Amino acid sequence: MPDRLDTSVSCFVVKIWGGKEDIYQLLIEWKVCLDGLKYLGQQIHARNQNEVIFGLNDGYYGAPFEHKGYSNTQKNILLQVDQNCVRNSYDVFSLLRLHRAQCAIKQTQVTVQKIGKEIEEKLRLTSTSNELKKESECLQLKILVLRNELERQKKALGREVALLHKQQIALKDKGSAFSTEHLKLQLQKKSLNELRKECTAKRELFLKTNAQLTIRCRQLLSELSYIYPIDLNEHKDYFVCGVKLPNSEDFQAKDDGSIAVALGYTAHLVSMISFFLQVPLRYPIIHKGSRSTIKDNINDKLTEKEREFPLYPKGGEKLQFDYGVYLLNKNIAQLRYQHGLGTPDLRQTLPNLKNFMEHGLMVRCDRHHTSSAIPVPKRQSSIFGGADVGFSGGIP
């Protein structure tokens, strides 16, 4: 029972729940008044089934039980008392004195428990001292036993010395066998040297292949920047493949078509960069040209049907479109972070992407400054099958 529980109350509510497995329901809700309980005794004898019994300091109490066989007349007879025995109930001051007495009894009980704990602690300390004495006597006995054991071990040592001489003879025989095995080891070392040379050759081949893979990745990224060039005009407007894409806060309804096309180009460019760099995007892009979408698999508040957001203006669903553009900008920020670049403003889609390609990937993003060291294929022979993949039919 908690120490802060108020035990001076005279009424409380008892709730009993029942059920099977994980399904429970309220069976009994009973407001109990302690004055109305019946004293049952110091022990629990045979009682009725499903009867609620309370165990208090002075014994057990239960609800008054009515026998079904009694008639109404008998019940009334049981309630009749001698008028000479009738007494007035306690007044308020008497009840207050009783309440104070109950509080004093409770305080005394707490004090008794505290003193009991102190007595137990003293007994524990005394027990610890006795344990130390017992341990000391045990150690003295062990010393005596160890001395006897020392004498016995000295005798055994003499026998072990004799055995040592025999083992030394056997050791010489093993030494000759070791020499034979050593010769075999020398032969195996020669074989190991051959294997090391083979391993070195394979390692050099691996490094060479890895370098070629890095160069090829740079070539693919350069070709990608040629297919999807990002240009900046004199008005500080950014274009991808000649289609203007303003920052996310500057989208206007009249530019819905061009914005959808530009976002389709940008989404494909971002997904291909992540593919070449082998960096999985946090928010996967589903490329469908100017009807591309992006998924949010991280937010646990979304259902499976609500996780896909459009990257194109879609009627009155502007909020979903804005969130899709936000996820695309988050993907760009992820790629920038992988190469040690920060992203102060997520809303600048093309500026952030152009800066990432030029400073993170060291690739120029316009067709006028293509590196001469990296060959750029013609449009019709590109590995993507053309610069306008997914947009050849115009705006869907």
C-alpha positions in Angstrom: 0.0 0.0 0.0 1.5 3.4 -0.9 2.6 5.6 2.0 0.7 8.6 0.7 -2.6 6.8 0.6 -5.2 8.4 2.8 -6.4 5.6 5.0 -8.8 7.8 7.0 -11.5 7.8 4.3 -14.7 6.0 5.1 -15.9 5.4 1.6 -14.3 4.2 -1.6 -15.2 2.6 -5.0 -14.3 -1.0 -5.9 -14.2 -1.9 -9.6 -13.7 -5.6 -10.6 -12.9 -6.4 -14.3 -13.1 -9.8 -15.9 -12.6 -11.4 -19.3 -10.4 -13.7 -21.5 -7.2 -13.0 -23.4 -7.2 -9.3 -24.3 -11.0 -8.6 -24.0 -12.0 -7.4 -20.5 -15.2 -5.7 -19.3 -16.4 -4.2 -16.0 -18.2 -6.8 -13.9 -18.7 -5.0 -10.6 -18.7 -1.3 -9.6 -19.4 -1.0 -5.9 -19.3 2.1 -3.7 -18.2 0.7 -0.3 -18.9 2.4 3.0 -16.8 0.9 5.7 -19.4 1.6 8.4 -21.8 -0.7 6.6 -19.4 -3.7 6.4 -20.0 -6.8 8.6 -17.2 -8.2 10.7 -16.3 -11.8 9.7 -13.6 -12.7 12.1 -9.8 -13.2 12.2 -10.0 -16.0 9.6 -12.0 -16.6 6.4 -14.4 -19.5 6.8 -16.7 -21.0 4.1 -18.4 -18.1 2.4 -20.7 -17.5 -0.6 -19.3 -17.7 -4.1 -18.0 -14.5 -5.8 -18.2 -12.6 -2.4 -15.9 -9.6 -2.0 -14.0 -9.7 1.3 -11.9 -6.9 2.7 -8.9 -7.6 5.0 -8.2 -4.9 7.5 -5.9 -4.6 10.5 -8.3 -6.2 13.0 -9.7 -8.9 10.7 -11.8 -9.6 7.7 -15.0 -7.7 6.7 -17.7 -8.4 4.1 -21.1 -7.1 2.9 -24.2 -7.9 5.1 -25.7 -11.2 3.7 -29.5 -11.7 3.4 -30.8 -15.2 3.4 -33.2 -15.8 0.6 -35.5 -17.9 2.9 -36.4 -15.0 5.1 -39.8 -13.4 4.6 -40.5 -9.7 4.8 -41.9 -10.2 8.3 -38.7 -12.0 9.5 -36.6 -9.2 8.0 -38.5 -6.6 10.0 -38.1 -8.7 13.2 -34.4 -8.8 12.7 -34.3 -5.0 12.6 -36.3 -4.5 15.8 -34.2 -3.6 18.9 -34.9 -2.9 22.5 -35.8 0.7 23.1 -33.8 0.7 26.3 -30.7 -0.1 24.3 -31.1 2.8 21.8 -28.4 5.4 22.2 -27.8 8.7 20.5 -25.1 8.8 17.8 -21.8 10.6 18.2 -21.8 14.4 17.9 -19.4 16.3 15.6 -16.8 16.8 18.2 -16.7 13.2 19.1 -16.3 12.2 15.5 -13.5 14.7 15.2 -11.8 13.2 18.2 -12.2 9.7 16.6 -10.7 11.0 13.4 -7.7 12.5 15.2 -7.3 9.2 17.1 -7.3 7.4 13.7 -4.6 9.7 12.4 -2.5 9.2 15.5 -2.8 5.5 15.2 -1.7 5.7 11.5 1.2 7.9 12.5 2.1 5.4 15.3 2.0 2.5 12.8 4.4 4.4 10.5 6.7 5.0 13.4 6.5 1.3 14.4 7.4 0.4 10.8 10.4 2.8 10.8 11.7 1.5 14.1 11.2 -2.1 12.9 13.4 -1.3 9.8 16.0 0.2 12.1 16.0 -2.9 14.3 16.3 -5.1 11.1 19.3 -3.0 10.0 21.0 -3.4 13.4 20.4 -7.1 13.3 21.9 -7.2 9.7 25.0 -5.4 10.9 25.4 -7.8 13.8 24.9 -10.7 11.4 27.6 -9.2 9.2 30.1 -9.2 12.2 29.3 -12.8 13.0 29.8 -13.7 9.4 33.3 -12.1 9.4 34.2 -14.1 12.6 33.0 -17.2 11.0 35.0 -16.5 7.8 38.1 -15.8 9.9 37.8 -19.2 11.6 37.3 -20.9 8.2 40.4 -19.2 6.8 42.5 -20.5 9.8 41.2 -23.9 9.1 42.1 -23.6 5.4 45.7 -22.5 6.3 46.1 -25.7 8.3 44.8 -27.7 5.4 47.0 -25.9 2.9 50.1 -26.7 5.0 49.3 -30.4 4.9 48.7 -30.0 1.2 52.1 -28.4 0.8 53.9 -31.4 2.2 51.9 -33.7 -0.1 52.8 -31.5 -3.1 56.5 -31.7 -2.3 56.4 -35.4 -2.5 54.5 -35.2 -5.7 57.1 -32.8 -7.0 59.8 -35.5 -6.7 57.7 -37.8 -8.8 57.1 -35.0 -11.4 60.9 -34.4 -11.7 61.4 -38.0 -12.6 58.7 -37.7 -15.2 60.3 -34.6 -16.6 63.4 -36.5 -17.5 61.3 -39.0 -19.4 59.5 -36.1 -21.2 62.8 -34.5 -22.2 63.8 -37.7 -24.0 60.4 -37.6 -25.8 61.0 -33.9 -26.6 64.2 -34.8 -28.5 62.2 -37.2 -30.6 59.6 -34.5 -31.3 62.4 -32.1 -32.2 63.5 -34.3 -35.0 60.0 -34.6 -36.2 59.7 -30.8 -36.1 62.7 -30.5 -38.4 61.0 -32.6 -40.9 57.8 -30.5 -40.7 60.0 -27.3 -41.0 61.3 -28.5 -44.4 57.7 -29.0 -45.5 56.9 -25.4 -44.3 59.6 -24.0 -46.5 58.1 -25.7 -49.5 54.7 -24.2 -48.6 56.2 -20.7 -48.2 57.3 -20.9 -51.8 53.7 -21.7 -52.8 52.4 -18.8 -50.6 54.7 -16.4 -52.4 53.2 -17.4 -55.7 49.7 -16.8 -54.4 50.8 -13.4 -53.1 52.0 -12.4 -56.5 48.7 -13.5 -58.0 46.8 -11.5 -55.3 48.9 -8.4 -56.0 48.1 -8.7 -59.7 44.3 -9.0 -59.0 44.5 -6.0 -56.6 46.1 -3.9 -59.3 43.4 -5.0 -61.7 40.8 -4.0 -59.2 42.3 -0.6 -58.7 42.5 -0.1 -62.4 38.9 -1.2 -62.9 37.8 1.1 -60.1 39.6 4.0 -61.6 38.0 3.3 -65.0 34.6 3.1 -63.3 35.2 6.5 -61.7 36.1 8.0 -65.1 33.1 6.4 -66.7 30.9 7.8 -64.0 32.3 11.3 -64.7 31.7 10.8 -68.4 28.1 9.8 -67.8 27.5 12.8 -65.5 29.0 15.0 -68.2 26.7 13.5 -70.8 23.8 14.0 -68.4 24.6 17.6 -68.0 24.7 17.9 -71.8 21.3 16.3 -72.1 19.7 18.4 -69.4 21.6 21.7 -69.5 20.9 24.3 -66.8 21.3 27.8 -68.1 21.0 31.3 -66.5 19.9 34.3 -68.6 20.6 38.0 -68.0 17.4 38.3 -65.9 18.8 35.7 -63.4 16.2 33.2 -64.6 17.1 29.5 -64.6 16.2 27.2 -67.5 16.5 23.4 -67.8 16.6 22.2 -71.5 15.3 25.7 -72.4 12.3 25.5 -70.1 12.1 28.1 -67.3 11.7 26.8 -63.8 11.3 29.5 -61.1 11.9 28.9 -57.5 9.2 27.1 -55.6 7.7 30.2 -54.0 7.4 32.0 -57.4 5.1 29.4 -59.2 2.2 30.9 -61.0 -0.9 29.3 -62.4 -0.4 30.6 -65.9 2.9 28.7 -66.1 1.5 25.3 -65.1 2.5 23.6 -68.3 6.1 24.8 -68.5 6.5 24.2 -64.7 5.4 20.6 -65.1 7.8 20.0 -68.0 10.7 21.7 -66.2 10.0 19.7 -63.0 9.9 16.5 -65.1 13.3 17.3 -66.6 14.7 18.1 -63.1 13.2 15.0 -61.5 14.8 12.8 -64.2 18.1 14.6 -63.8 18.1 14.1 -60.1 17.1 10.4 -60.3 19.8 9.7 -62.9 22.5 11.5 -60.8 21.6 9.4 -57.8 21.7 6.2 -60.0 25.2 7.0 -61.4 26.5 7.9 -57.9 24.8 4.8 -56.4 23.2 7.0 -53.7 19.5 5.9 -53.0 17.2 8.9 -52.7 15.4 9.4 -49.5 12.2 10.2 -51.4 12.0 8.0 -54.5 11.1 9.7 -57.8 8.6 8.0 -60.2 9.6 9.5 -63.6 6.6 10.0 -66.0 7.8 13.0 -68.0 5.8 16.0 -67.2 3.5 13.9 -65.0 6.3 12.7 -62.6 5.6 12.0 -59.0 7.6 11.5 -55.8 6.9 9.3 -52.8 7.3 10.0 -49.1 8.0 6.7 -47.4 9.2 8.3 -44.1 6.2 10.2 -42.7 4.4 7.6 -40.6 1.2 9.7 -40.5 0.5 9.1 -44.2 -1.4 6.1 -45.5 -0.1 4.0 -48.4 -2.4 5.8 -50.9 -1.4 9.3 -49.6 2.4 8.8 -50.0 2.7 9.7 -53.7 2.7 13.5 -54.5 2.6 15.1 -58.0 5.4 17.1 -59.4 3.0 19.0 -61.7 0.1 21.4 -60.9 -3.0 19.3 -60.5 -6.2 21.4 -60.3 -7.0 22.4 -56.8 -4.4 20.1 -55.2 -1.8 22.9 -54.8 -0.8 21.8 -51.3 0.1 18.3 -52.6 2.1 19.8 -55.5 4.0 22.2 -53.2 4.8 19.3 -50.9 6.1 17.2 -53.9 8.4 20.0 -54.9 9.6 20.3 -51.4 10.5 16.6 -51.4 12.3 17.0 -54.7 14.3 19.9 -53.1 15.1 17.6 -50.1 16.5 15.0 -52.5 18.8 17.7 -54.0 19.9 18.7 -50.5 20.6 15.1 -49.8 22.9 14.8 -52.8 24.6 18.0 -51.9 25.2 16.8 -48.3 26.8 13.6 -49.6 29.4 15.8 -51.2 30.0 18.2 -48.3 27.8 21.0 -49.6 25.2 22.8 -47.4 21.8 23.9 -48.6 20.8 27.2 -47.0 17.6 27.7 -49.1 15.7 24.6 -50.2 13.4 26.6 -52.5 16.1 27.4 -55.1 15.7 24.1 -57.1 17.8 24.8 -60.2 20.4 27.0 -58.5 21.1 24.3 -55.9 21.2 21.6 -58.5 23.5 23.6 -60.8 25.8 24.5 -57.9 26.0 20.9 -56.9 26.9 19.6 -60.4 29.6 22.3 -60.9 31.1 22.3 -57.4 30.2 18.9 -56.1 30.6 16.8 -59.2 32.9 19.2 -61.1 30.7 19.1 -64.2 29.6 22.1 -66.2 25.8 22.3 -66.6 25.5 24.0 -70.0 26.3 22.9 -73.5 28.5 25.9 -74.3 31.2 24.8 -71.8 31.4 21.0 -72.3 34.8 19.7 -71.3 36.9 18.7 -74.2 38.6 15.9 -72.2 35.3 14.0 -72.1 33.6 13.1 -75.4 30.0 14.1 -75.6 27.8 11.9 -77.8 25.3 13.2 -80.3 21.7 13.7 -79.2 20.4 10.7 -81.2 23.1 8.3 -79.8 22.8 9.2 -76.1 22.5 6.4 -73.6 19.1 7.9 -72.7 17.8 7.6 -76.2 17.4 11.4 -76.6 17.4 14.5 -74.5 13.6 14.7 -74.5 12.8 11.3 -73.1 9.3 11.3 -71.5 8.5 14.8 -73.1 8.6 14.0 -76.8 4.8 14.4 -77.1 4.7 17.8 -75.5 2.7 18.5 -72.3 0.4 15.5 -71.6 
